[in-house]
Amino acid sequence: MIPIADPVDAGSLLLVLIIILPIAGAMLVLLANHRHSFRIVLATGAATLVVACLITLQIHGMQVPLVALLGGWQPPLGLALRADGLSAVLILLSALLVPATALFAQADMASTATEARRPLMFWILLLALWCALNIVFVSSDFFNLFVALELLTFSAVPLVCLDGKPRALAAALRYLMFALFGSALYLLGIALLYGAYGVLDIQLLSTLVSDEPVAWCALAIMTAGLLAKSALFPLYLWLPAAHSGAPAAASAVLSALVVKASFVIVLRLWVDVAPEEMASAAAPMLGALGAAAILFASLIAMRQPRLKLMVAYSTLAQLGYLFLVFPLLQGGAWASVAWTGMTLQLVSHAFAKAAMFMAAGLVAQAFGHDRIAAMGGCARSLPIPFLAFALAGLSLVGLPPSGGFSAKWLLLTAAAAQEQWWLAITILVGGILAGGYIFRVVGLAFGGPDAAPRLLQTPRRGPQIVVLGLALVAIALGFLPQAVLDISMIGQSFNDGAVQ
């Protein structure tokens, strides 16, 4: 039985605060003078980061999940918030990336007396999106997760079309259609689960669900809906246009965080709820979809003419690595190695991809385009963004000493130890293909003609520093000690079987 915190203790208050602070910040932005919006966002980010650090420290110190009962009622009569080790990592990740996104967007979203609506909407949507993410990370009830996903969708879709361009509006509409389709499937699966077992709390369902047709049908339908939201192959058609057409700051947070929310719920379904026999049967299919995403999206990325579109297809490929964890979790003692590799891949990809989208945005701003073929020698005129792009690319490729290398090495080790050679080959081939499209850009930018292209607009120093900082974090994650990485296993059933 998982220890439950007293409903009025400090730990429970922290779980409530991590949800309330972002939405309170959004309300303050709406009510305050538009000139103070960025200050409110920055203050909200600082406060939420402190709360995220306290949650992480408390979970690490107790070595058990932190659980808060809303109103003091035990499920199924009440709702519980639950943060395990993976939740702590994700909460801290979002608490670092959302403020970094705000710092990057400050210059572009500076309010003026004549144009205040677009910046106002950006800050409100960013904070609402952050609130939705935190609800996903700490919710322990599938209907509560549905509400969080809807808030996430209706915060993310307007960010895609914030510029109001026809192409962005079309991409946002396609995103919305896929998201609503996924929501309908997910809600249908919830109805089946509730009809069969009478509860929707994840911990209670884990003791009730058995290998029977209604459980298979419910979990399969819910998973299909979540895969549409996370853009896993072959349900990826909305993501490239949406991510490449959105403003750079929006693209960064969409790729780094938003698509991960649906993946986290898929994890909860098949790791926390599904009985072992069901999880073992479904794992190869989820892993095969992940492998197909890696290979297919990498090949498509190599052929893209525009930088942001290439980075968007790269997101599809890198998401595939996360789904390789499902077959690897069936490997007994090696499950902990695969879980740690998956967590590190999730975090390192978030920092690297945020840096790459932001760098691509700065390139388009500086040169008036993001055509890859015309980037010969561009790094001479714009060294910091291209350096950041190259460093983040090293992590995506999986070259040492980056976080991406450590993540892929752990996944590769678990695959080899379990003799799942098809997964090992996929990881290696995926790294080679990623190297192809990353070095295609880097080679042109740092090589090319001797004369540096002329800048149409010089980007501000602040956003460039933010981009470089995110890329350096993606590299520095490769130096994290194992003791830090082990926090993600707190609350997982395979923790006791970890390979030392």
N, C-alpha and C positions, 0 to 999 in steps of 0.2 A: 504494500500500500504506500503510495507516495505521500510524504508529509505535506500537510496543508497549513499554510500560514494563518495565523489569527486574522480575522477580517479587518481589524483596526491596527495591525502592527505596521512598522515602517516599510517592510518589504511589499505589503499589499498596497500601501499608499504610492509607492514608486511605480507599480504596474498601472495604477490609475492615472498617475501624473504623466506617464509616457504617452498616453492617449490624449489627455486633456490639453497639455501644453501647446501642441501644434494647432489644434482647432481654436484654442483661445487666442493664439497669435493671429490666426486668420480673421477672427472676429474683430480684433483690435485694428488690424490693417483696414478692414472695411469701415470702421467707425472713425478712425483717426484721419488727420490731414494727410493727403497723398505724399507730401514731402517727407513724412516720417515713416513711410512704409518700410524702407530698407532697414532702418534702425530697429523697428519692431521685429522684423524677420531675424535680424542678427541677434537680438536679445533672446528671442524664442529659441534660436538655434543653440545659443550658449547654455540656456537653462536646460534644454532637452538633452544636450550632450552630457551635462553633469548628472542628470537622472539616469541616462543610459550607462554611464560609467559606474554609478552606484549599484544598479541592477546587476551588471556584470560582476562586480566585486562580491556582491552578496551571494550570487549563485556559485561563484568560484569558491567562496569561503565555506558555504554550507555543503557543497558537492551534491545537492539535490535540487530539483526544480522549485521555483518560487511560484506559489499558487495563491490567488486572492479570490475570495468569495464575495461577489457583489451583493450587498445587502445582508450578508451573513447567511444566505440560504445555500445549502448544498445542492448540486445538480442531482436529479433533473428539475427540481423546483426552481432553482436559481441558476445564474450564469457564473462560470469560473473563468478567471484569467490565469493562464499558466505560461511561465517562461522557463524553458529548459536551456541547456547549453547552446543549442543552435539558435534559439530565440535571442539569447544574449548577444551572440555574434552578429545577428542580423539587425538588432536594434542599434548596436554600436556602429555598425556599418552605415546605416541610414543616417545616424546622428553625425557622422563625419561627412558623408557625401552631399546631403541636402544643403548644409551651410556652405560647403565648397561651391556647389552649384549657384547659390545665392551670391557669393562673392564674385564668381565669374560673370554673372548676369547683371551685376550692379550697374555697370556703365551703359549697357544696352537698354536696361529697364529703368533708367533714371526718369522720374516723373517731372513733367513741366506743366505750367499752367494751361497750355494749349493741348497737351497730349498726356493725360493721366490715366485713361481707361485701360489701355493695353498693359502698362506696368502694374496697375492695381489688380487686374485679373490674373496676371502671372503670379504675383506674390500670394494671392488668396488660393489659387489652384495648387501652387507648390506646397503650401502648408496643409491644405486639405488632403493632398496626395500623401504627404508624410504621415498625417494622422491615420489614413486608411492602411498604409503599410504597417504601422505599429500595431493596429488592431489585428491584422493578419498574423503578425509574429507572436502575439500573446493570447489569441483566442483559443478556447478549448471547446467550442461548440460550432457545429457545421452551419447552422443557420446564421449565427453571428458572423462567421466567415463569409457567408453569402452577402450579407449587408456590407461588410468591409470591401469585398470585391466590387460591388456596385459603386460604392463611394470612390474606389480607386479608378474604375472605368470612367465615371463622369467627372473626374478630375484630370485624367490623362488625355482623354479625347479632345477637350478644348485646347490643351497645350499644343497638340499637334497642329491645329489650324489657327493658332494665335495670330499669325501674320495676315490671315484673311485672304491668302492667294488661292485662286481656283484649284490648283493642283493639291495644295494642302487641305482644302476643304474636301476634295474627293478622297484623299487618303484617310482623313479623319472619319468620313462616312463609312468607308470600308472597314476601318478599325472598329467603329461602333457596331456594325452589322455582325462581325465575327464575335465581338464581346457579348452582344446580346444573345447570339446563338449559343455561345458557351454558357452563359448564365442560365438560359432555359434548360439546357441539359443538366447542369449542376443542380438546379432547383428540383427537377424531376427525380434525380437520384436521391436528394434529401427526403423527398416525399416517400419514396420507396423504403428508405432506411427507417424513417419514423413510423411508417405503417407496419413494418415488420418487427421493430424492436422497441418502439415507444420512447426512445431517447435519442438525442443528437449530440450529447457530450462525448468527446473523443475518448476519455478514460473509461467511461461506462460502456461505450460501444465496443471497446477492445476486449471486454469480458463477455460480451453477448454475441457478437457476430461469429457465425460458423460457416463452413464451406457448404453453401446451399444456393440454389438458383437465384433467390431474391437478392442475396448478398452480392453475387456475381453481377447481376443485372444493375444493381444500384451503383456499385463501385465502378463498373465499366462505363456507365452513362456519365457519372460525375467526372471520371478521368478524361473522357472524350471532351467534355466541356472545358475542363481546365487546360487540356493540351491546345485547344483552339485559342484560349486566352494567352498561353505562354508561347504560341507560335512555333510549336515543335513540328518538324516535317511529318506529314505533308500539309499541315494546317497553318502554313506560314505566310499566305499570300498578302495579308494585311501589313506585316511588319516592315518590309523594306521601304515601301513608299511612305509609311507613317513616320518612321524614324529618320529617314533621310530628308523628308520635307519639313520637319519641325524645326523651330529655332534650335541652335546648337545646345543651349542650356537645357531645353526640354528633351532633346535627343539623348543627352548624357544621362539624365535621371531615368528616362524611360528604359534605356538599354541596361543601365547598371542595376536598377532596383525593381521597376514595375513588373517586368516579365518574370522576375524571380518569385514574386508573390504566389502565382499559380503553381509554380514548381514546388514551393514549400507545402502547399495543401496536398499536392499529389504525394509528397513524402508522408504526410500525416495519414493519408488514406492507406497506403500500402505498407508502411513501416509500423505505424502505431495502431491501426484499426484492423487491417486484414489479418486473419489467422495465417500461420506459417505456410500451410499447404496452398492457400490462395496466393500469397505473396510469391512463393516459389514458382507457381505456374505463370503468373503475370510478368515476372521479372525479365525473362528473355525477350518478350515482345517490347517492353519499354526500353530495354537496352538496345534492341535492334533499331527502333525508331531513333534513338540517340545516335547510333552509329551512322544511320542513313543521313541524318541531319549534318553530322560532321563532314562526311564526304561530299554530299550533294551541294550544300551551301558553300563549302570551300571552293569547289570547282566553279560555281557561279560567281563567287567573289573575285576570282582571278580574271574574269572577263568584263568586269564593270568599268565603264568609262569615267565615272564620277567618284570622287573620294568618299563622300558621305554615303553613297549607295554601297560602295565596297565595304565600308565599316558596318553598315546595317546587315549585309549578308554575313559578315564575320560574326555578328551577334548570334545569328541562327546556328552557325557552326559551333560556336563556343558553348551555347546552351546544350548542345548534344552531349558534351562531356558530362554534364550533371546527371543525365539520365543513364549513363553507364553504371552509376552506382547501384542500380536496382539488382542486376544479376550479380554484381560483386558482393552485395550484402548477404548473399546466400552461402558465402564461403567460410562460415564458422568463425574461427579466431581472426581471420583476415578481414572480417567485416569492419572492424574498427579502423584499419588502415584505409580501406576504401571510403569510409565515412569522413575521415579526416581529410583525405584528398579531395573529396567532393566539396567539403566546406571551404577549403583553401582555394579551390577553383572558383567557387562562387564569389569569394571576397576579392581575389586577385583580378578576376575578370571584371568585376564592378569598377575597381579603380582604373584598370587599364582602358576599359571601354569608355568610361567617362572622360578620361584624358584624350582619347582618340577622337571622340565626337567634338569635344571642345576645340582641339587642335584643328580639325577639319573646318569648324566654323570660323576660326581665326584666319585660316588660309583663304576661305571664300571671301571673307570680309576684306582681306588685304589685297587680293589679286582680282576680285570681281568674278571669280569662277572657282570651281573645284575639279576641273578636268584633269585627269591624271596625266594624259599625254602632253599637256602643256606645262608640266611642273619641273621641267629640266632646269636645274640650278636654283630653284626657288629657296632652298635652305640658306643660300648666301644672303638673301634679302630678309628672310624670316627664320633665323636660326633656332630660337627657343621653341616655338610650336613644333617644328620638324624634329628637333631633338626629343621633345616629349613624345611625339608620335612614334619615333624609332624605339625609345625605351619601353613604351607601352606595348609596342609590337613584339619586342623580345619576350615579354611575358605571355602574350597570346601564342607565340610560336612554341614556347616552352624551353627557352634557352636559359642556362644557369647564368647568374644566381637568382633569377626572378622568382616571384611567387608562383607564376604559371608553371615554371619548371618543377618546383617542389610538388605542386598539386598533381601534375601529370605523372611525375615519377612515382608518387604514392599510388595513383590509380594503376599505373603500369605494373608496379610491384605486386599489388593485389591480384591483378589479372594473371600475371605470370605464375604466382604462387598457387593459384587455383587452376592453372592450365586452361584458362579461357583465352586461347590464343587469338581468336577472332577479335576480342576486345583489345588485346595488346597491339595487334596489327593496325586496328583502327586508330588507336591513340598515336602510333608512330606516323602513319600515313597522314593523319590530320595535322600533325605538327609540320610535316614537309610541305603540305599544301598551304598552310598558313604562312610559312616562310616564303612561298612563291608570291602571294599577293602583298605581303608586307614589304619584302625587299624590292618588289617592283616599284613601289612608291618611293622607298628610301633611296634606292639606287638612282632614280631620276632626280630626286630633290637635291641630293648631295653631290651628284655628278653633273651631267648635262653640259651645256655651253659655259664658256668662261664668263660671259657677261651675265650678271645677275638680273633677273626680271625686275621691272620697275613696280613699286608698290603704289596702288591706287589710294590706299588708306593705311596708315600705320596703326596697328592695334595698340591699345593701352597696355602699359607694363603690368598692371594688376592681374588681368585675365591670363596673361602669359605665365606669370608666376604660379597661379593656381593650377594651370595645366601641367606645368613642369613638376609641381609638388605632387599631384595625383600620380603621374607616371613614376616618380621616384618611390612613392609608397608601394606601387605595384612591384617594383624591383625589390624593395626592402622586405617585403613579406616573405621572400625566400630565406631570410635570415632568422625567422621566428623560431625559438626553441620549441621542442616537442611539448614541454609543459604548458605552453600557451595554447598550442593547437588542441590539446586534450580537452579544453573546456567545452568544445562542441559535442563531446560524447556524454556529458552529464545529462542523465535522464533517459539514456538509451539502453535498451535491454541487453545489447551485445557488449556493453562497456566492460563487464567482468571478464569477457573472453578476449580482451585485447592482447595483441602480439607485443611482447616487450622488446 
